[in-house]
């Protein structure tokens, strides 16, 4: 989930102290930055998606990572019987081994995202492959079930999350127009992985044993470190801004200064338990640009005094209105955009759809700020997997304007830590990401509470069929090879349905919440009645319904959050949802195993799974109405506050 569009402006001759105030280099405090020290040219760094090129390689690398991670998780049910027999434990106890794997795979999401924001997607994925492989290989030496809880469940789950999170979100960072397609294809690795690993795991356990199987899977996990090599970051382009008038220069820096001062003081009332504040309290790149006297469509904002003066635009409208990544045609060898044979004031490096090796330069100008780390989690849309055409911010402005409007600025503390390359246990980039993803103020929203509860119930029942489908079918007389292929067919249905969800969600007027609710309801009801017949036709039909249900749940979740809460709340919602769903995944299968032991029937596990999924869909059928009621209540509160 590569680089971000980062725009950063810093005041010349002023530094920010540890308490967030600005101090001039001579040691004098100022409540406003001195206008006389403002440079003639301010530099901003912006990273934009190449929308192709190397991005397709990144997509395939992510696809392969998903094959490995989700394939192993969804085929883990094959381990239950041999492990149970060897250690002589109950169904609930052995189910906890695999449920911890899936639980930590989700619960660690916010913390992994924070690490990726600081150190990047490539090293985090490599670290995850190493940790996951160590966890699986050391499981070979397990002498009791608790050993597997730690090595296979906890260590393996954390390793998988370190692979999964970067590999999924990195794809959206490389694409704009093709984001939905590229993300959808990469996530199809989940279904393909189920199709491949279900028979492979069964074969390895049958021909070898479960210990050797885990070692082999550990070696396969290490392949993700090779795939991660493809996750190379995109260097930002450098955009020098020529200030048209001194007044406009002052306004630019005063706007940026006031916003930073208001939201960077550690003792501010906005601070959270993480020692930092969420992203939505920081200014976006577009807000700072608007303060510069330029709008994002390339037209200068003019005061009454310079109304008759033509001011060079920030960027030519012809460049702005074209999709990002298609600016190659009219760029000269030095990276300067030409129009009518004369160089424009803006210097844009030539895009080659991969990592640009050049930095823009301008004689006589001085670069005000730079950043080596793109800070991907400072983007509001980093977790959005759907088509950007659904996002109001994208529809209402140009491409570059959109990228600036969703990019939050880093602080001076960020820059200091990066420049000094200091080694801190919890640097600013990590704290700010955690503060954003784990901001519990979102729990005040009834809409989000209901959505989180729905996700919790869905995830409780999500993994149960994967764990017990083959065992139930074999116990009811179906051949094992056929039963394994039924499990694999869930992966095929999942793959096809993900593509279908992407297409349907891109259609104007389609309500993603309704699509999700219908799919989950059908999947839940099908799971409840899945034991009615063990005929091959009936079981394959059930596999199709269940595969469609889980595909819609996974593919539409971020779209539903944006539709209900807005893009600026997506990262926060995603972090809390991952915690909810991780806890649910960790307890779902053990509870189902206990039900099986009490009733001495596999069907009880499927009844529980189906009931939980159906209930999760039913409780959010009125969610749109609740959202309208909540908006009305908030509007009334704001009106009363304004009147007071």
N, C-alpha and C positions, 0 to 999 in steps of 0.2 A: 502497500500500500505504500518507494521513491520519494521524490522531492515535493516540495510545496511551493505555492506562489507566495514568496515572502517579500514584503516591501518594508523597508526600514529607513527612517529618517532620524538623524541625530543632530543635536545642536552643536555648533562649532564653538570651541572655547568654553564649554561647560561640561561637567561630569556629574553623574548621579552618584550620590553617596549611598551607603548601605541602608539608610532609613528612607530612601526614596526621594530626597530633596536634591535639587540641582545646586552645585557649587562651582563657581568659576575657577579657572586654574590658579588665580591669584588668592584663592581661599575665601572670597567674599560670597555670602549667601545672596541669592536673588529670588524674588517671588516670580519674576518673569525673566526669560532669557534675553540677554542684551542684543538688540537689533543690529548694532553696529558690527558684531562679529559674525553675522550670518554670511555664509559664502555665496558667491554669485550662482553657483550651480550646485543643486542638491541631487544626490544620486540615490536611486531606488533599485533594488534587486527583485525581480519578479520571475518566478518559475512557472511556465505554462506547459500543458500537456502536448507532446508532439502528435498525439492522435494517430498513431501508426508507427511505422518504422520499427525501432527496437521494442516498442511497446507490445508488438505481437509475440516477440520472443519472451518477454516478461509474462505475458498471458499464458503461454504454453508451460513455462516453468512453474507458475502458480497452479495450473491444471495438474501437473505431475505431483506437486506437493499435496494437493487435495486427494489425489488418487491414493497416495500412501497413507496419509493421516486418517481420512474418513474410511478408507477401505479396511484398515486394521481395526478401527473402533467398531464399525458396523458388523464385522465378522467375529468379534470377540466372544460371542455366545458359544462358539465351538469349544472354547476352553473350559466352560463351566463343568461339564460332566467329568473329564479326566482329573481336573483339579479337586473337585468335590470327592471323587473316589479315593484319590491319593491321601488327602489330608483328613478325610472322614468328617466333613463339616456339613452344616445345613444348607438348604437352598438360599436362604437369606444371606448367610455368611459368605458363600462363594460368589453370590451376585454382587456383593460389595466390592469385590476386586475389580470387576469391569466398570461398575458404576462410578468408582472413584476416578478411573481413567477418563470417562466422559465428563464427570463433574469438574475436575480440575482443568480439563481442556477448555471449559467455559469460564469457570470462576477466575482464573488467572488473567482473563482478557484485559481488564483495565490496567493491571500492573505491567503486562507485556507491552501494551500500547505506549505506556510511559517510557519504557526502555527503548522502544523503537523511535520515539520522538527525540531521544537524546543521542542514541548511537546509530540509528539507521536500520533499514530493513534487512540488509544483507548480513551484517554481523549477528543480529538477533536471531535470524533464521538458522544460521550456522550453529549458533549456540544451542538452539532448540533441538536441532538434529543430533548434536553430540549428547545432550542431556537425555533425550528420549532413547537413544541407542544404549547409553549406559544403564538406564533404568530397565530396559528390556533384557539386556544381556546379563545383568546381575540377578535378575529374576530366576535365572538358571540354577542358582545356588540356594533357592528358597527351601527352608526346612519346615516352615509352617505358614499358615495363611496370612499372619500379620506381616511377614516378610514381603509377601506379594502386595499387600495393601500399600506398603511404602514404596517399593521399587517399581512395580508395574502400575499401581494406581496413582500415587501422588507424583513420583518423579517422572513417570511416563506421561502423565496428564499435563504436567507443567511443560515438559519438552514439546508435546504436541501443540500446546497453545502458543509456544514461542515460534513454532513453524506456521501454524494456521493463521494467526492474526496478521503478520507481515505479508504473507503470500496472498491473502485475500484483499487487503486494502491497498496493496501496491498497484494492483491492476487499474483501479479507478484513478490513480494518480497519473497514469500515462495516457488516459483517454478523456476526451470531451464529448464529441459527437457520437463516438462508438462506445461510450462507457457501458451502457446497458448490455450491449452485445458481448463485449470483451469480458465483463464481469460474469455474465451468465455462462459463457463458455468455460471460464476458469472454474466456476463452481460446479459445473457438470462433472468435474473430476470426482466429486463425492459419489455420484451414482455409478460412474465407471469403476471407481475403486471398490464399491460394494459388489459389483458384477465380477470383478477379477479376484478379490481376496476371499470371498465366501467359499468358492471351491478350492482355492489354493490353500487356505488355512486348514480346511477339512482334510485335504490330501496330506499336508505335512504332519498333522497330528496322527493320522492313520498310519502313515508310512514310517514316521520317526516317533516322536513323543512330544508332549506339550513344551518341555524344556528346550529341546532343540528348535522347535517352532519359534519360540520367543527369541532365541539367538539369531535365527535367520531373519526374523522380522526386524530385529535390531540393526542388522547389516543393511536391510532395505531402507530403514529410516535414515541411515547415514547418506543415502543418495540425495536427500533433501538439501544437504550441505552443498552438493554440486549444483543443484537447481538454483540455490540462492546466489550463486555467482552471477546469474543473469539479472539480479535485482540491483543494477547499478543506478545511482542517482542521476537526475538531470540537473546540470548546472544552471543557475539562474541567469537570465539576460539582465544587462545593466542599462537602465534608462535614465540618462541625465535629464534633468528638468531645468530648462532655461526660465528664470523668473522674469516676468514682464515688467514688474514695477516693484519698487522697494516696499510699498505698502502691502502688496500681495505676499512678498517674502516674509514680512513680519507676521502676517496673519497665518501663514502656513505653520511657522514654528510655534506661534502662540497656541494654535489649535492642538498641535501634537503635544506641546509641553503641558497644557492644562489637562488633557486627557491622561497623560502618563502620571502626572502629579496626583491626580485624583484617585488613581487606581493602583499605584505601585507602593504605597506606604505599608509596611508590614503590619502596623498597628491599626490599620483601617478597619472600620466596622464591617467592610465587605469581606474581610479575610475569613478563611475557613479553617477547620481543624488540620488541614494539610500545610498550613503556613503560607499558602498562596491563595489566589482567587481564580474563579472560573474564567474561561476565555471570553464569555460574552460581556465581561466588564472592561475588556480592552478594546481600543479602537481598531477598526479594519483599515486596510490599505486605502480603500476608496474614500473613507472619511478624511484621511490625511490629504489625499490628492484633491478632494473637493476644496480643502482649505488653501490650495496653492493657486487658486484663481483659474483652474482648468477643470472642465468637466470631462467625464470619461468617454464622451463621444467625439472628443477632439476639438471642441469649441471653447474659446476663452470666455471666462466670465468677466465682464467689463463693468467698471464703475462709471458714474456720470462724468468723471474727469477724463477718462480715456475712451469714451464711447466712439469717437471718431478715429481712433488709432487701431490699426490692424495688428493683432497679436498672433504670433505663430502658435499653432495648436500643439498640444502635448503630443498627440500622434495623429497622423493623417487619417481622415475618416475612411479612406479606402482600405487602410490596414486594419482599422478597428472593426469594421463590419465583416471582415473575412474571418473564417474559423482560425483559431490559434493553431500554429504549426504549418500554415500555408503561406508564409511570407517570404518564400525563397525567390520568387521570380524577379523582383525589382530591387534586389540588394546587390550593392557593388562588392568588390573584393575586400574592402575595409569594413563591411558590415553596415554602411550608412545607406539608409533608404533614400532613393533618388526620385525626384519628381520634376520633370521638365529640365533635366540635366543639372539641377542645382541640389546640393545636399540640404536636407531638412535639419532642424535643430535637434531631432531625436536620433540617437544612434541605437540600432537594434541589431544584435549579432545574427548572422545567417543561421537559420535552423536547418539541421540535417536529420531531423527525426530521431537523433540519438543524443549522446552527451556532447554538448558543444565544448570545444577545446579553447575557444577564444573569449576574451572578455572585451566588452566595448570600451573604447577609450576616446578621449577628446582632448586635443591640444589646449593647454591653458586652463583646463578645468581640473578640479580636485574632487576625488571621490569622497563623499561624506561618510558613508557607512558601507560595510560589507558583512556578509555572513556566509560561513562555509556550510553550516548545518541548515538544511531547508525546513526543519521543524514541521513535519507533516501533520501532527495533531493540532496545530494552530489553525487548521482549516475547518470551517464549519461543516463542509460536505464530505469529510474524509471517509465516513462510514456509509455514504449513500451509494447504493448499488444499482439504482434504477436509471431511467433516462432523465437527463438534465432538463428535458423539455417540460417535465412535471414541476420543476422548481420555479416559483414566481420570480426570484432574483435573476434567473437565467433568461426568462422570457422578456423581461422588461429592459434589458440593457445589452450592450455589445459583449462580445466574448471576453475581451480583456477586462472590461468593466466588471463582469461577473466574478472573474477570478480574484480581482482586488476586493470585491465586496464580501467574499467568504474567507479572506485571509486576515487573521489577527496578528498584530505586530508583536514582535519580541520585545522584552524589556532590556534596559541597560544591564541588569544583573545577568540576563541571558548572555549578552555580548561579552561581558567581563569574564564569565566562566569559560566561554568558548575560546576567547583570546588567550587567557592564561592557561588553558588546557588543564584546569585544576581537577583533581580526582576527589569528588565528593560522593558520599553515600547516597544522598538524595539531592541532586542539583535542581536548579530552578525549573528546567524543562521537564523534569520528572514530576516535581511537586505540582506544577501548574496543570499538567495533564491529569494527574490523579484528582486534583481539586475540581477539574472540569467534569471528569467521568463519574466521580463519586459525590457530586453535589446533591445532598439529600433534600435540598429545598424543592426539588421536582416532585417529591412525595406529597407536597401540599396540593397537587393537582388531582382531582378525582378521576379525570380522564386517564392520566398516566397510571394511577393506582390500579384501575380496572384493567388496563392494558398489561401491566406487569403481572397481575394475578392470573390473567389469561395465559401469558407466556409460561408462568410457573406451572400451571396445571397441564398445559400441552407438553412441556418438557418432562414432567413426571411420567407421562405415558409414552413419550417419544421412543425411547430405546427398548422398551419391554418386548415388542414383537421381534426385534432383531435378536434379542437374547434367547427367546424360547420358541420361535417359529419352527425351526428344524426339529428340536426335541419333541415338540407336540406332534408334529406330523409323523415322525418315526414311531412314537408311542402308539399312534392311532393306525399304524399299518402301512404307511407310505414308504416307498423305497428311499433310502437316505440320499442317493444322488439326485432324485427328483425333488426331494425336500430342499436340498441345498440350492438347486436351480430356481426354486420358488423364491428363496431369499435373494438370489442374484437378480431375479426379475424385478424386485423392488427397486434395485439400483437403476435398471433400464427405464422403468416408469418415472423414477425421480429425475433422471437426465432429460427425458423428453418433456416432462412437465415443467422443468425449470426454464427451458427455452420458450415453452408456451406461455408461462407466467410473464416472462420478459416482454413478449409480443403483446399480450393482453394489457399489461400495465402501461404500455406505451400508447395505447389507443385513447384518444381524448374522450373524456366523459366517463371512463370506466372507473368505478370505485373499488380500489384495491382492498379495502376493508370487507366489502361484500364478497369479493372473490375468495378472500382468505377464510371468511366465516363459512361459506358454503363448502369449500374444500375440506376444512377441518371437521365440519359436521359429518360429511359423507365418510371421511376416513375413520372417525370415531365410531359411527354406527356400524360400518363394515367390520371394524375390529371386534366389536361386541358380538357380532353374529358370525365371525370367521370360523368358529368351530362347528358350525351347523353341519357341514359336510367336508370330508377329507378327499373328495374327488379332485383330480388334478385341475380340471376346468374351474372349479369353485375356488381353489386356493390361488391359482394364477390370477383370477379376477380380483380376489381380495388384495393380492400384492399390487395390482395396478391402482386400486383405489387408495391404498395406504401410501404408495409411492407418490401419487399426485398430492395427497394431503401434506406430507412432510416437505415436498418441494415448494408448495405455495407458502407454507409457514416460514421456511427459510428465505425464500426469494423476496417476499413482500413485506417483511418486518420493517426494514428501514424506510420503505416507501410509506407505510402506514404511519410511522412515527412522524415523518415530515408532513404528511397531510394533516395530522391532528395537532401536532405541537410546534411545527415550524422547523426550518433548517437549523436555526441557531441552537435548538435544544437537542439536536440529533445525537451529538457526542455524549452529552450528559445522560440521555435516555438509554443509549446503547450500553454505557458502562454499568448502569444499575440493572438493566435487563439481563446482562451477562451474569451478574452475581445471582440474581433470582433464578435464572435458568440453570446455572451451574449447581446450585444447591438442590434444585428439583431433580436434575439428572442424577445426582449422587444418591438420593434417597428413593427414587422411583423403582428401580429394579430390585433392591433388597426388600422393599415392601411387597412387590409382586411375588418374590420368592417366598416370603412368609405366607402369603395368601395360598400359594401352591402347596406348601407344607400343611397348612390347616385343612384344606379341602381335598388334598391328594389328587389334584387335577390341574393340568396346564391351562385349562380354559379360564380358571379364576384369574390368572395373570392378564389374559386378554380382555376379560370383562372389566377389570380395573383400568387397564390402559384405555380401552374404548370409552368408558364412562368419563374418565378425566379429560380426554380430548374433546368429547362432545360438550361437556360442561364448559370447557375453556372457550369454545366457540359461542355457546348460548349466552354467556354473560356479557359478551361484547357486541351482541347484535344491536343494542340501543346506544352504542358508543357515540355515534354521530350526534344523536339527540343530547346526550350528556355533555358533549363538547360545546354545543350551541348554548346550553344552559350555563355552563361554566364561563363561556365568553361573555354572556349577558351579565352574569354576576360580577365579573371583573370590570366590565365597562361601567356598571353602576357604582362600584367602589371607587373607580378612578374619577367618575363624575362628582361624587360626593366629596372626595379629597380636594378636587379642583375648586369646588364651590367654597369649601372651608378655607 
